[in-house]
Amino acid sequence: MALAIRKIKRQIRSVKNTQKITKAMELVSAAKMRRAVSAVKLSRSYADLAWQAVLNLSQKTDPELHLLLTKPKEIKKVGVLVVGSNRGLCGVFNQQLLKKAVAFAASEKEVSSDVAIDFITLGRKAALSLVKAGFNIAADFPKTEIISAVGEIMPLSRMLLDDFLDKKYDKIVLIYTDFISSLRQQPTIKQLLPLVPQSKKSQENGTAEYIFEPDADSILRNFLPRLLEMQIYQAVLESNASEHSSRMLAMRNASDSAGGLLADLTLGFNKARQAGITQEIAEISVSKAAME
Amino acid sequence: MAIKFKIVTPERVVYENEVDSVTLPTQTGEITVLPNHIPLVAALKAGELTARKNKEEFPMAVSGGLIEINKNEVIVLADTAEHAYEINEQWAEEARSRALKLIQEKHKEEVDYTALTATIEKELARLKVARRHKSKLPFQNQ
């Protein structure tokens, strides 16, 4: 009996320690989440408008004017940027992302079987799981915990755009987790290049071409890459906010179930202790009765 | 007839409203957009941007960016933008002199000259807007 009590006691202690850790992680991710969420919300309208502007531009200007506006005739090589997380313990965040990536690869293969897909990853976990799944990884970029300026992802965005310009890739796709609310995050696929104009908007605005000031070439050269970089930056921010909120949620669930487990264990511990006492009393009274 | 006007920076939405006209500094000169303007894409220059609504003016200091004008819709994707009443004149002056000092020192070592010039231009624009609109405060809660 004493053995059982000691065993339960040990279990209680270990669960309590785990709970402390998960609680601390929850608080840390909550703080990080607040930061990431405010960052993503502030830049979202800029990124959305920038994307809209790019699509409008692609629709109303001559594709000859800038290489980023051209549409490859045949899609042979696809570059996919997957934005994951560096660390685990964030619920289904990475699994869902990977599932989406695998599904995307399969659907591309269905369209034409000789298409080659290269993954470019941001975040260690994304790279590891994609390698394990047997995909080809072209580049893996280190991810910093807090990203506060577009410049910080410049090497990544430069590489993607340059690879498209050099015709290394005919299509560039972003896979990231869209932050909808702190309880809901949606893995999303967004085609960055070639630009696909939304058909609905085109009819409303008519087909009038833009006038450029000072001239089309300098505007497109200056702004097109920047607006596209903004899209990549926004995807990273969305991903960051999603990661932290999903980790916070996972840690809160873990702390809650640790609490439940502790209640069960304490009940078991008290029962065992009480049983021990009852037995001792019984033994004492039996021996006393035998002596009378 | 009003124009849907929206000015955003990577940090925030600075101003969004229906206005009667917008005056924008572009690289080829200042333009004023009235309703039914032809579709236009232009590069924004550091300077003063003014939106007008019912004779009320909303002056802002902007640095570079992109202007997109569609049918009765003006969207400005600015690098930075501030309302006149938000600018602290002293800070703007200090920032400008800091940038100027950097440029004087720069001749020894090759620093990013264009970035510095852009900073000076931006601060000058802020200063101008702040000085001009110092006396009148556009919002009552100021």
Chai-1 contact restraints between the chains, C-beta under 6 A:
chainA,res_idxA,chainB,res_idxB,connection_type,confidence,min_distance_angstrom,max_distance_angstrom,comment,restraint_id
A,L42,B,E11,contact,1.0,0.0,6.0,A-B,restraint_1
A,L42,B,R12,contact,1.0,0.0,6.0,A-B,restraint_2
A,S43,B,P10,contact,1.0,0.0,6.0,A-B,restraint_3
A,S45,B,V8,contact,1.0,0.0,6.0,A-B,restraint_4
A,S45,B,V13,contact,1.0,0.0,6.0,A-B,restraint_5
A,Y46,B,V8,contact,1.0,0.0,6.0,A-B,restraint_6
A,Y46,B,P10,contact,1.0,0.0,6.0,A-B,restraint_7
A,L49,B,V8,contact,1.0,0.0,6.0,A-B,restraint_8
A,L49,B,I75,contact,1.0,0.0,6.0,A-B,restraint_9
A,A50,B,L77,contact,1.0,0.0,6.0,A-B,restraint_10
A,A53,B,E68,contact,1.0,0.0,6.0,A-B,restraint_11
A,N205,B,N70,contact,1.0,0.0,6.0,A-B,restraint_12
A,A208,B,P39,contact,1.0,0.0,6.0,A-B,restraint_13
A,Y210,B,P39,contact,1.0,0.0,6.0,A-B,restraint_14
A,Y210,B,V41,contact,1.0,0.0,6.0,A-B,restraint_15
A,I211,B,L40,contact,1.0,0.0,6.0,A-B,restraint_16
A,F212,B,V41,contact,1.0,0.0,6.0,A-B,restraint_17
A,E213,B,T26,contact,1.0,0.0,6.0,A-B,restraint_18
A,E213,B,T28,contact,1.0,0.0,6.0,A-B,restraint_19
A,E213,B,A42,contact,1.0,0.0,6.0,A-B,restraint_20
A,P214,B,Q27,contact,1.0,0.0,6.0,A-B,restraint_21
A,P214,B,T28,contact,1.0,0.0,6.0,A-B,restraint_22
A,I219,B,V41,contact,1.0,0.0,6.0,A-B,restraint_23
A,I219,B,A43,contact,1.0,0.0,6.0,A-B,restraint_24
A,F223,B,L66,contact,1.0,0.0,6.0,A-B,restraint_25
